[in-house]
Amino acid sequence: MEQLKRLIRVRRVEIVEGLTVQVEFEDSTVRLLDLAPLMRGAIFDELLQNPELFNQVTVEHGTIAWPNGADIDPDVLYYGLTPASVGEADLTH
């Protein structure tokens, strides 16, 4: 397993359009991210079906999160890693 160079956390998130957000990290890196490929699993279904709930994304504990308890690991966002939920889903198909 490749070791990450350093832990970088989210400072700010803003909805751009649809499932695309602009994320600013604590090292001032800014990324435009399409979250659709990262949103796999039952906890994300509600967000995908309800844009109003998706648009309630905030920064909590250094990552992006939603009121229903969903979040995405900040290392996935910063380093472009594959989330565990996506990898598990791929194994079942």
C-alpha distances in whole Angstrom, upper triangle without the diagonal:
4,6,9,12,15,16,18,20,23,27,29,29,31,32,33,34,33,29,29,28,28,26,26,24,25,24,27,24,26,24,26,24,25,24,25,22,20,23,22,24,27,27,27,30,32,31,31,35,36,36,37,35,32,34,34,30,30,28,27,25,23,22,24,26,29,32,31,28,25,23,20,17,17,14,14,18,17,14,15,12,13,14,14,17,17,15,17,20,19,19,22,24
4,6,9,12,14,16,19,21,25,27,27,30,31,31,33,32,29,27,27,26,24,24,21,22,21,24,21,23,22,24,22,24,23,25,22,20,23,23,25,28,28,27,30,33,31,31,35,36,35,37,35,31,33,33,29,29,26,26,24,22,21,23,26,29,32,31,28,26,23,19,16,16,12,13,16,15,11,13,11,13,15,15,19,18,16,19,22,21,21,24,26
4,6,9,11,13,16,19,22,25,26,29,30,31,33,32,29,28,26,25,23,22,19,20,19,22,20,22,21,24,23,25,23,26,23,21,24,24,26,29,28,28,31,33,31,32,35,36,35,37,34,31,33,32,28,27,25,24,21,19,19,22,24,28,31,31,27,25,22,19,15,15,11,13,16,14,11,14,12,14,15,16,20,20,18,21,24,23,23,27,28
4,6,7,10,13,16,19,21,22,25,27,28,30,30,26,25,23,22,19,19,15,16,15,18,16,19,18,21,20,22,21,24,21,19,22,23,25,28,27,26,29,31,29,30,33,34,33,34,32,29,30,29,26,24,21,21,19,16,16,19,22,25,29,29,26,23,20,17,13,12,8,11,13,10,8,11,10,14,15,16,19,19,19,21,24,23,24,27,29
4,7,9,13,16,19,21,23,26,28,29,31,31,28,26,24,22,19,18,15,15,13,16,15,18,18,21,21,24,23,26,24,22,25,26,28,31,29,29,32,34,31,32,36,36,35,36,33,30,31,31,27,25,22,22,20,17,18,21,24,27,30,31,28,26,22,19,16,14,11,13,14,11,10,13,13,17,18,20,23,23,22,25,27,27,28,31,32
4,6,10,13,15,19,20,24,26,27,30,30,27,25,23,21,18,16,12,12,11,14,14,17,17,21,20,23,22,25,24,21,24,26,27,30,28,27,31,32,30,31,35,34,33,34,31,29,29,28,24,23,19,19,16,14,15,18,21,25,28,29,26,24,20,17,14,12,9,13,13,10,10,14,14,17,18,20,23,23,23,25,28,28,29,32,33
4,6,10,13,16,18,21,23,25,27,28,25,23,20,19,15,14,10,10,10,13,13,15,16,19,19,21,20,23,22,19,22,23,25,27,25,24,28,29,27,28,32,31,30,31,28,26,26,25,21,19,16,15,13,10,11,15,18,21,24,25,22,20,17,14,11,8,7,11,11,9,10,13,13,16,16,18,21,21,22,24,26,27,28,30,32
4,7,9,12,14,18,20,22,24,25,22,20,17,15,12,10,7,6,7,10,10,12,13,16,16,19,18,22,21,18,21,23,25,27,24,23,27,28,25,26,30,29,28,28,26,23,23,22,19,17,13,14,12,8,10,13,16,20,23,24,21,19,16,13,11,7,7,10,10,7,9,12,13,16,16,19,21,21,22,25,26,27,29,31,32
4,7,10,11,15,18,20,22,23,20,18,15,14,10,9,6,6,8,10,10,12,13,15,15,18,17,20,20,17,19,21,23,25,22,21,25,25,22,24,27,26,25,25,23,20,20,19,15,13,10,10,8,5,6,9,13,16,19,21,18,17,13,11,9,6,8,10,9,8,11,13,14,17,16,18,20,21,22,24,26,27,29,31,32
4,6,8,11,14,16,19,20,17,15,12,11,7,6,4,6,9,9,9,10,11,13,13,16,15,18,19,16,18,20,22,24,21,19,23,23,20,22,25,24,22,22,20,17,17,16,12,10,7,9,8,5,5,7,11,14,17,19,17,15,12,11,10,6,9,11,9,8,12,14,15,17,16,19,20,21,23,25,26,27,29,31,32
4,7,11,14,16,19,21,19,17,13,11,8,6,5,5,9,8,10,10,12,14,15,18,17,21,22,19,20,24,25,26,23,22,25,25,22,23,26,25,22,22,20,18,17,16,13,10,7,9,10,7,8,9,12,15,18,20,19,18,14,14,13,10,13,15,12,12,15,17,19,21,20,23,24,24,26,28,29,30,33,34,35
4,7,10,13,16,18,16,14,10,8,6,5,7,8,11,10,11,9,11,12,13,16,15,19,20,18,19,22,24,25,22,20,24,23,19,21,24,22,19,19,18,16,14,13,10,8,6,10,11,9,9,8,11,14,16,19,18,17,14,14,14,12,15,16,12,13,17,17,19,21,20,23,24,24,27,29,29,30,33,34,35
4,7,9,12,14,12,10,7,6,5,6,9,12,14,12,12,10,10,10,10,12,12,16,18,16,16,20,22,23,20,18,20,20,16,18,20,19,16,16,15,12,10,10,8,7,7,10,13,11,9,7,10,12,15,17,17,15,12,12,14,12,15,15,11,13,16,16,18,20,19,22,22,22,25,27,26,28,31,32,32
4,6,9,11,11,9,5,5,7,9,12,15,17,14,14,11,11,10,10,12,12,15,18,17,17,21,23,23,21,18,20,19,16,17,19,17,14,14,14,11,9,10,8,8,10,14,16,14,12,10,12,13,16,18,18,16,15,15,17,15,18,17,14,15,19,18,21,22,21,24,23,23,26,28,27,29,32,33,33
4,6,8,8,6,4,6,9,12,15,18,20,18,17,13,12,10,10,10,11,13,16,16,15,19,21,22,19,16,18,17,13,14,16,14,11,11,12,9,7,9,8,10,12,16,19,17,14,11,13,13,15,17,18,16,15,15,18,16,19,18,15,17,20,19,21,21,21,24,23,22,25,27,26,27,31,31,31
4,7,8,6,5,6,10,13,16,19,21,18,17,13,11,8,9,10,11,13,16,16,17,20,23,24,22,19,20,20,16,16,18,16,13,14,15,12,10,13,12,14,15,19,22,20,17,14,16,16,19,21,22,19,18,17,20,18,21,19,16,18,20,19,21,22,22,25,24,23,26,28,27,28,31,32,31
4,6,5,7,10,13,16,19,23,24,22,20,16,14,11,10,9,11,12,15,16,16,19,22,23,21,17,18,18,14,13,15,14,10,12,14,11,10,13,13,15,18,21,24,22,19,16,17,17,19,21,22,19,19,18,21,20,22,20,17,20,22,20,22,22,22,25,24,22,26,28,26,27,30,31,30
4,6,8,12,14,18,21,24,26,24,22,18,16,12,11,9,9,9,13,14,13,16,19,19,18,14,15,15,11,10,12,11,8,11,12,9,9,13,12,16,18,21,24,22,19,16,16,15,18,18,20,17,17,17,20,20,22,20,17,20,22,20,22,21,20,23,21,20,24,25,23,24,28,27,27
4,7,10,12,16,18,22,24,22,20,16,14,11,8,6,6,6,10,10,10,13,16,17,15,12,13,13,10,8,11,11,9,11,12,8,9,12,11,14,16,18,21,20,16,13,13,13,16,16,17,14,14,13,16,17,19,16,14,17,19,16,18,17,17,20,18,16,20,22,20,21,24,25,24
4,7,10,13,16,20,21,19,16,13,10,7,5,4,6,8,11,11,12,15,18,20,18,15,16,17,13,12,15,15,12,14,14,11,10,13,11,14,15,18,21,19,15,13,14,15,18,19,19,16,15,14,16,16,17,15,12,15,17,15,17,17,17,20,19,18,21,23,22,22,26,27,26
4,6,10,13,16,18,16,14,10,8,6,5,7,7,10,13,12,13,17,19,21,19,16,18,18,14,14,17,16,13,14,14,11,10,12,9,11,12,15,18,15,13,10,12,13,17,18,18,15,14,13,15,13,16,14,11,13,16,14,17,17,17,21,20,19,22,24,23,24,28,28,28
4,7,10,13,15,12,10,7,6,4,6,9,10,14,15,15,16,20,22,24,22,19,21,21,17,18,21,20,16,17,17,14,12,14,11,12,12,16,17,15,13,11,14,15,19,21,20,18,15,14,15,13,15,14,11,12,15,14,17,19,19,22,22,21,24,26,26,26,30,31,31
4,6,10,11,10,8,6,5,6,7,11,11,15,16,14,16,19,22,24,21,19,22,22,18,19,22,21,18,19,18,15,14,14,11,11,10,13,14,11,10,9,12,15,18,20,19,17,14,12,13,10,12,12,8,9,13,13,15,17,17,21,21,20,23,25,25,26,29,31,31
4,7,8,6,6,4,7,9,11,14,15,18,19,18,19,23,25,27,24,22,25,25,21,23,26,24,22,22,21,18,17,17,14,12,10,13,14,11,10,11,14,17,20,22,21,19,16,14,14,11,13,14,10,10,13,14,17,19,19,23,24,23,25,28,28,29,32,33,34
4,5,5,5,6,8,11,12,16,16,20,20,18,20,23,25,27,24,23,26,26,23,24,27,26,24,24,23,20,19,19,15,13,11,13,12,9,9,11,14,18,21,23,21,19,16,14,13,9,11,12,9,8,11,13,16,18,18,21,23,23,24,27,28,28,31,33,34
4,5,7,9,12,15,16,20,19,23,24,21,23,26,28,29,26,25,29,29,26,27,30,29,27,27,25,23,22,21,18,15,12,13,12,9,11,13,16,20,22,25,22,21,18,16,15,11,12,15,13,10,14,16,18,21,21,24,25,26,27,29,31,31,34,36,37
4,6,9,12,15,17,20,21,24,24,22,25,28,30,32,29,28,31,31,28,29,33,32,29,30,28,25,24,24,21,18,15,17,16,12,14,16,19,23,26,28,26,24,20,18,16,13,13,16,13,10,13,16,18,21,22,25,27,27,28,31,32,32,34,37,37
4,6,10,13,15,19,20,24,24,22,24,28,30,32,29,27,31,31,27,28,32,30,28,28,27,24,23,23,19,17,15,17,17,13,14,16,19,22,26,28,26,24,21,19,18,14,15,17,14,11,14,17,19,22,23,26,28,27,29,32,32,33,35,37,38
4,7,10,12,16,17,21,21,20,22,25,28,30,28,26,29,29,26,27,30,29,26,27,26,23,22,22,19,18,15,18,18,14,14,15,19,22,25,27,25,23,20,17,16,13,13,14,11,9,11,13,16,20,20,24,25,25,26,29,30,30,32,35,35
4,7,10,13,15,18,19,18,20,24,26,28,26,24,27,27,23,24,27,26,23,24,23,20,19,20,17,16,14,17,18,14,14,14,18,20,24,25,24,22,19,16,16,13,14,14,11,9,12,13,17,19,20,24,24,24,26,28,29,29,32,34,34
4,6,10,12,15,15,15,17,21,24,26,24,21,24,25,21,21,24,24,21,22,22,18,18,19,16,16,15,18,19,15,13,13,17,19,23,24,23,20,17,15,15,12,13,12,9,8,11,11,14,16,17,21,22,21,23,26,25,25,29,30,30
4,7,10,13,14,14,16,19,22,25,23,20,22,23,19,19,22,21,18,20,20,16,16,17,15,16,16,19,20,17,15,13,17,18,22,23,23,20,17,15,16,14,15,13,10,11,13,12,15,17,18,21,21,20,22,25,24,24,28,29,29
4,6,9,10,10,12,15,19,21,19,16,19,20,16,16,19,19,17,19,18,14,14,16,13,15,15,18,19,16,13,12,15,16,20,21,20,17,14,12,13,12,13,11,8,10,12,10,13,13,14,18,18,16,19,21,21,21,24,26,25
4,6,7,8,10,13,17,19,18,14,16,17,14,13,16,17,14,17,17,13,14,16,14,16,17,19,21,19,15,13,15,16,20,20,20,16,14,12,15,14,15,12,10,13,14,11,13,13,14,17,16,14,17,20,18,19,22,23,23
4,6,5,6,10,13,15,14,11,13,14,11,10,14,15,13,15,14,11,12,14,12,14,15,17,19,17,13,11,12,13,17,16,16,12,11,9,12,12,14,11,9,12,14,11,12,12,11,15,13,12,15,17,16,17,20,21,21
4,5,5,8,12,14,13,10,11,13,10,8,12,13,12,16,15,11,14,16,14,17,18,20,22,20,16,14,14,15,18,17,17,14,13,12,14,16,17,13,12,16,16,13,14,12,12,15,13,11,14,16,14,15,18,19,18
4,6,7,11,14,14,11,13,15,13,11,15,17,16,19,18,15,17,19,17,19,20,21,22,21,17,15,16,17,20,19,18,15,14,11,14,15,15,11,11,15,15,11,11,9,9,12,11,8,11,13,11,12,15,16,16
4,6,9,12,12,9,12,14,12,11,15,16,16,19,17,13,16,17,14,16,17,18,19,17,14,12,13,14,17,16,15,11,10,8,10,12,12,9,9,13,13,10,10,8,7,10,8,7,10,12,11,12,15,16,17
4,7,9,9,6,8,10,9,8,12,13,13,16,14,11,14,15,13,16,17,17,19,18,14,12,12,12,15,13,13,9,9,8,11,14,15,12,12,16,16,14,13,11,9,11,8,8,12,12,11,13,16,16,17
4,7,8,6,8,11,11,10,13,15,16,18,16,14,17,18,16,19,20,20,21,21,17,15,14,14,17,15,14,11,11,10,13,16,17,13,14,18,18,15,14,11,9,9,6,6,9,9,8,10,13,13,13
4,6,6,7,10,11,11,13,15,17,19,16,15,18,19,17,20,20,20,21,21,18,16,15,14,16,13,13,10,11,12,14,18,18,16,17,21,21,18,17,14,11,10,6,8,11,9,8,11,13,12,14
4,5,5,8,10,10,11,13,16,17,15,14,18,18,17,20,21,20,22,23,19,17,15,14,15,11,11,10,12,14,16,20,21,19,20,23,24,22,20,17,14,13,10,12,15,13,11,15,16,15,16
4,6,7,8,10,11,12,14,15,12,12,15,15,14,16,17,17,18,19,16,14,11,10,11,8,8,6,9,11,14,17,19,17,18,21,23,21,19,17,14,13,10,13,16,14,13,17,19,18,19
4,5,5,6,9,10,11,13,10,9,13,13,12,15,17,17,19,19,15,13,11,10,11,9,9,7,9,10,14,16,18,16,16,20,21,19,18,16,13,14,10,12,15,15,13,16,19,18,19
4,5,5,6,9,11,13,11,10,14,15,15,18,20,20,22,23,19,16,14,12,13,11,12,10,13,14,17,20,22,19,19,23,24,22,21,18,16,16,13,13,17,16,14,17,19,18,18
4,6,5,6,9,10,8,8,12,12,13,16,19,19,22,22,19,16,13,11,11,8,11,10,13,15,18,21,23,21,21,24,26,24,23,21,18,19,16,17,20,19,17,20,23,21,22
4,5,5,6,8,6,5,9,10,10,13,16,17,20,20,16,13,11,8,10,8,11,9,11,13,16,18,21,19,18,21,23,21,21,19,17,18,15,16,20,20,18,20,23,22,23
4,6,7,10,9,7,10,12,12,16,19,20,23,22,19,15,14,12,14,12,14,11,13,14,18,20,22,19,18,22,23,21,21,19,17,18,15,15,19,19,17,19,22,21,21
4,6,9,9,9,12,13,14,18,21,22,25,25,22,18,16,14,14,13,15,14,16,18,21,23,25,23,22,26,27,24,25,22,20,22,18,18,22,22,19,21,24,23,23
4,5,5,6,9,10,12,16,19,20,24,24,21,17,15,12,12,11,15,13,16,18,21,23,26,23,22,26,28,25,26,24,22,23,20,21,24,24,22,24,27,26,26
4,5,5,6,9,10,14,18,19,23,23,19,16,14,12,13,13,16,14,16,17,21,22,24,22,20,24,26,24,25,23,22,24,21,21,25,25,23,25,28,27,27
4,5,5,7,10,13,17,18,22,22,19,16,14,11,11,12,15,14,16,18,22,23,26,24,22,25,28,26,27,26,24,26,23,24,27,28,26,28,31,30,30
4,5,5,8,11,15,16,19,20,17,13,11,8,8,8,11,11,13,15,19,20,23,22,20,23,26,24,25,24,21,23,20,21,25,25,23,26,29,28,29
4,5,6,10,13,15,18,18,15,11,9,7,9,10,12,10,11,13,16,17,20,18,17,20,22,21,21,20,18,21,18,19,22,23,21,24,27,26,27
4,5,9,12,15,18,18,15,11,11,9,10,12,14,13,13,15,18,18,21,20,17,20,23,22,23,23,21,23,21,22,25,26,25,27,30,30,30
4,6,10,12,16,16,14,10,9,6,7,10,12,11,12,14,17,17,21,20,18,21,24,23,24,23,21,23,22,23,26,27,26,28,31,31,31
4,7,9,13,13,10,6,6,5,8,10,11,9,9,11,14,14,17,16,14,17,20,19,20,20,18,20,19,20,23,24,24,26,29,29,30
4,6,10,10,8,6,5,6,9,12,11,11,9,11,13,13,16,16,14,16,20,20,21,21,19,21,21,22,25,26,26,28,30,31,32
4,7,6,5,5,6,9,11,14,12,12,9,10,11,10,14,15,13,14,18,18,19,20,18,20,20,22,24,26,26,28,30,31,32
4,5,6,6,6,9,10,13,10,11,9,10,11,10,14,15,14,15,19,19,20,21,18,20,20,22,24,25,26,28,30,31,32
4,6,8,9,12,13,15,12,13,10,11,10,10,13,15,14,15,18,19,19,20,18,19,20,22,24,25,26,28,30,31,33
4,7,9,13,15,17,14,14,10,10,9,7,10,12,11,11,14,16,17,18,16,19,20,21,23,24,26,27,29,31,32
4,6,10,13,15,12,11,7,7,6,5,9,10,9,10,13,14,14,16,14,16,17,18,20,21,22,24,26,28,29
4,7,11,12,10,9,6,6,8,7,11,11,9,12,15,15,15,16,14,16,16,17,20,21,21,23,26,27,28
4,7,8,7,6,4,7,9,10,14,13,12,15,18,17,17,17,15,16,16,17,20,21,21,23,26,26,27
4,6,6,5,6,10,13,14,17,16,15,18,21,20,20,20,17,18,17,18,22,22,21,24,26,26,28
4,5,7,9,13,16,17,21,20,19,22,25,24,24,23,20,21,19,21,24,24,24,27,29,28,30
4,6,9,13,16,18,21,20,19,23,25,24,23,22,18,19,17,19,22,21,21,24,26,25,27
4,7,10,13,15,18,17,17,20,22,22,21,20,16,17,15,18,20,20,20,23,25,24,26
4,7,10,13,15,14,14,18,19,18,17,16,13,14,12,14,17,17,17,20,22,22,23
4,7,9,12,11,11,14,16,15,15,14,11,12,12,14,16,17,17,20,22,22,24
4,6,9,7,7,11,12,11,11,11,8,10,10,11,14,15,16,18,20,21,22
4,5,5,7,9,10,10,9,10,8,10,11,12,14,15,17,18,20,22,23
4,5,5,6,8,9,10,11,10,13,14,15,17,19,20,21,23,25,26
4,5,5,6,7,7,10,9,12,14,14,15,18,19,20,22,24,25
4,6,6,5,4,6,6,10,11,11,12,15,16,17,19,21,22
4,6,6,7,9,9,13,14,14,15,18,19,19,22,24,24
4,6,8,11,12,15,17,16,18,21,22,22,24,26,27
4,6,9,11,14,16,15,16,19,20,20,22,25,25
4,7,9,12,14,13,13,17,17,17,19,22,22
4,6,9,12,10,10,14,15,14,16,19,20
4,6,8,7,7,10,11,11,13,16,16
4,5,5,6,9,10,11,13,15,16
4,5,5,6,9,10,11,13,15
4,6,5,6,9,10,11,13
4,5,5,6,9,10,11
4,5,5,6,9,10
4,5,5,7,9
4,5,5,7
4,5,6
4,6
4
